[in-house]
Amino acid sequence: MKYSLACCYMTHNHPDVINEILSRSIRDYADHGIDICICDDSTDDQTAAIVKDYQSQGFDNLHYVDSHDALDGAHKYLLVTKKNLLPKEYDYIWITKDRVCFSDSYLDRLCQVVDEGYDVIIGTNDAQRSDVGVCVNKDHYTDPVDFYRLYGAHATNWEALILNKKTFLDPIDCNEYIEKYGFGKGCSFIQPLTLFARLAEMEHCSIRISRYEFNERFISDKAYSNWGNIMFKLWIDEWVAANYSLPSKYDKYKAAVIKSETNLAELFGSVERMIQFHMTNLYNREFYEKYRSMWPFVTDIPLDVLELIADGDYNNAISRTIFDFENSFATHDFKRAWWLIAGNTWFKEFYDETTYGVLVMCFNEYRKNMQHVGASAVFDGVDSIDGLKKKYGVS
């Protein structure tokens, strides 16, 4: 590689995850000239021992980075990116979750992109996107606002965001960012704040999208999120505040970017998911009332359905959603129909196998068309599910 790259795994008490990831990735990363830095602030020395064992096998691209001075995750991010905590000077810094690694084939393409010298490189798989109606197959961006419009929510994903040390990270004034953006201790969204605040102040910037396939990314099932008990605070209070703290040049798209994340099925964009939250005591009438004025800004689930779920009336919440789905055909709101069926697996139980199969086939094609060219003829002339089946010759 022309430029040096440090893949920095941020880890805390996950020795089994680190061992699994290193066993899968260390040889490929070494072959591509990528250093792996295990940035560890665990409460025991198991992770350090695992790193030492791999180093003893001759992997000189592997480094243990003692991060025990970190006060929290945000401070750890600062120590790694700004305080020269790493063992060498690198051209690019890749901060990532400890549970993710990528295949040899993806690293081949990624290293070629790194050597082209961009300010920011972001890895993604467009099939993961939940939005429709926008073309997202552009590879290179020089307008931070356009990039924010399409990738604002994706930047919360700590998997493949690679930053140029000299042109991007070094000029950041941490004290200024702390004052302006709440950047620092206790900041849950330090990565997207860093990304878009810095891009906004650059006179010229170059951002490269480096796409991977599903089979080119591995995620360990040994790690899991501990954010369940603070989910509403995190994604309503803090995520909203983080976006609105960004420079005014992003104002036009802030509300849409906020909702593009919170309206995902795994957060607040699925009736099924909200029912699960209620069943596990993460969502109740208290939360419904607390965020009553905010719900329309973070989810497309109607207020009356959210209230039904908060009161434990699941059957009526589901019936109301099925009516919403079928009405979307009559109103030709196929974006909403796609969002509804994609986020709720119980549609499969409500419709017969043939009907559900047609729906899935058509909506998958619709989504692909909308993402790639911004238009689709899949539902032309269709006003109902029966009309859809008739159009495609299914009885």
PyMOL commands that set and color helices and strands:
alter all, ss='L'
color gray80, all
select helices_A, chain A and resi 15-31+46-56+73-82+104-114+126-128+144-151+154-156+165-169+174-181+190-201+214-216+228-244+248-262+271-279+285-290+295-298+303-310+314-330+334-343+347-350+353-373+385-391
alter helices_A, ss='H'
color red, helices_A
select strands_A, chain A and resi 5-11+34-40+62-66+92-97+100-102+120-124+140-141+161-164+207-211+217-219
alter strands_A, ss='S'
color yellow, strands_A
deselect
rebuild
show_as cartoon
